[in-house]
Amino acid sequence: GDCATLLKNMGPLPVDMTRMYFAETVLALEYLHSYGIVHRDLKPDNLLITSMGHIKLTDFGLSKIGLMNMTTNLYEGHVEKDTREFIDKQ
């Protein structure tokens, strides 16, 4: 199943389970970022749970390759866009 279905069926998850799923999700994202991949559609529906209870990230349809600055590990264009929007609002 996926995390969205789990949340619908169980409601709030126990703290230990939440920590494990969150940690595994962070590790998956760090792995992707190390290859310059940005997922861009992270949500409970896209976090599958294996039969062993581990997280698998899915649905890479909105993903982009080469958007990560490998030196700073930042999403390229994100800071500039946010800064521009902030200045425009002032």
Buried (B, 14 or more C-beta within 10 A) or exposed (E): EBBEEBEEEEEEBEEEEEEBBEEBBEEBBEEBBEEBBBBEBBEEEBBBBEEEEEBEBEBBEEBBEEBBBEEEEEBBEEEEEEEEEEEEEE
